[in-house]
Amino acid sequence: MTKRQLSHFSPRLGVLNDIPFAIQFETRVLIFRRFVENDKWNRNRDTSGRIDVSIQRVHIGQGGYDRLAEVDLRAPIAITFIDQAGIDGGGVFKEFFTSLCKEVFDTDRGLWLANKRNEICPNPHSYATEPHNLNWYRFIGRILGKALYKGILVKVAFAGFFLAKWLDKQSFLDDLASLDPDLYQGLIFLRNYTGDVEALALNFTVAIEEFGVAKAVDLIPDGSNVPVTRENRLQYIYLTSHYKLSKQIKLQSEAFFEGLSDMIDPKWLRMFNQQELQILLGVVNAPVDVQDLRAHTQYGGLYDNDEPTIQTFWKVLEDFDQEQRRLFLRFVTNCSRPPLLPLFAIRDAGSDEDRLPTSSTCVNLLKLPGYISEKKLHDKLLKAISSGAGFDLS
């Protein structure tokens, strides 16, 4: 930003720092995107060129780590799949990136743990704290930062207590509900228990499981020999929740945030709360509003809002159910959820009615042939979005 722009925005930035929620969420999203664009502009003055990366489609996770772990992810990156010919106009990168996120956040890899609502947080297992795996957390943090930087929505939901750490907020007992609801209910029961606490036979340890073997970890020195009493139960509750929410995943979280901060200034994220961060990442189950989508659509080639094929297209999309609308969004944008700042484009693709619609997900562009009949448009569009066909590489 120029000095004049900074002068203009400085009072508003003060509000963002002090009371960000006095500003509408949509406005804060626009400000976040402006921060990113300003960072891109500053970087373009200092660097030039793009980074070309070749990846085998069957090894996206490991290949992505090997080729991208040390590169500047804020620079433009062009992906070439070794087993597929094509020109990367951004669409190949978006496809690669979506597949990469799906793989690195897979709980079967052992780095992430899912709660009962399928929200994830770092795995507390000691295996996850090994140096190689901490490097993976660092890499994943950078990958997620790249998604925020590029405005790519990702299909992953994080536990509320872990999102609070992104905002540099301290975890409290109530945050434990988003990690281990059974333990949370047990601690609430203990806090409110009016009977003989010592009869519960608790001590200052916490139970963990490593490689199928259960063991007790002392919360204080010689904790296994210190009983929980009415007088010290609040200390026990605090130490237990702190161990579960912070201490047990300290190294994993620090590595992840180191990577995330390499891409995204932490101050930018502190404009939002945990729920808003989930939406910013793309985790939102809002229905697809066709009228809102239409209001934010641009047209190219022979098309405009009043062109007959376009009129028919919107009627067909309006008749789609929500699942079909989500398939359409995935076809055009590579994400089945409505974008935060809905904007996509439709361009004519000739008059051959036997062709299927195609898309360029890099720019959220639908290439729509000039179908004359509504039935033909309906059938061709539904076939394209249902089969995943029509992805345009060139």
Disulfide bonds with the S-S distance in Angstrom:
none
